[in-house]
Amino acid sequence: MNKNDLIETFAARIGVSKAEADRILNTFVDIVTETLKKGDEVNIAGFGHFIVTDRSARAGVNPRKPSERIQVPATKVPKFRAGKNLKEAVRSSI
């Protein structure tokens, strides 16, 4: 499912226009992004947990020159941990 499919599903289930569903989805994404940029977490009970983690610096290989070693700097990365209800729903569908 891509973003357009998600917007169409939102619009159909909620009974709003596609434009309104698009605004709802974009607002949700903006709120999660802004919250993670501040270093805070977003927890949606039963669904999951959006967090920011630190990835430490490490040695890597230059893909253009495999013999050349490079240093990959430390960075922050967003992560998502699925909640209990989401995990159970996916497991029961198999």
N, C-alpha and C positions, 0 to 999 in steps of 0.2 A: 504494500500500500504506500503510495507516495502522498505528498502534501495535498494535491488536488483531490485525490480519492478521499482523504481524510476530511477535507472541507465539505465535499459532497455528502459524506456520511453524517457529519455534524449537522448540516443544513436539514437533511431528511429526518434525522432523529429528534432534533430540537424543534423543528418546524419554523426555521428562520431562512432568510435568503442566503445565497452563497456568499454574498458580500459581507453580510453580518457574521456568518460562520468564519470567514477569512479573518475578519477583525478579531473575533474571539480567539482563534488559534494564534494569530500573530501577537496578541496581547499576552497570552500565556507564555509563549516563547520569550518575549521581551522581559517579562517579569522574572522568569527562571534565569535568563542570562544576566540581568542586572543584579539579582541576588547572589549568583555565583561569583560575579566580578567583585562584589564587596567582600567575598570570602565567607558568606553565610551559606546555609544549606536549605534545601527545599525538600520537605517530607510530605508525601501524599499518602496518608494511611491506607494500607492494603495494596497500594499500587507500587510505590517505590520511593527511593531516596536519591536526590541529585546532590552530589558533593564535589568539592574541589580537593584534589590531592597533589602533593609535591612529587615530581619525578626527579630523582637525583641525577647529577651529571654522570656521564659514562663514556667509555671509549667506543668508537664506532668505526665503520669502514666506509670510505668514499666509494659510492656505487659506480662512479665513472672510472676510478682507478682502484680496483680491489686491493692492491698492495699498499695503498696509502691509508694510514690510520688518521682518524680525526677525533676531536673531543666534542661530544654532544653536550651542550650546556643544560643545566638544571632548568626545569620549567614547572608550571602548574597545569594540570589537566583536569577537565571535567569528567566525572564518572557517574554512572547510574547503577544503583543496586536495586534489584527487583524486590518487591515486598512479598509477604507470605501469600496473600490472596492471588497475586499475579502468578507466582510460582506454581501454586496449586492448580490454578485454572489451566495453565499451559501443560502441566504434567497429566492432568485428567483428560486432556484432549488427544493424547497420543494413544 
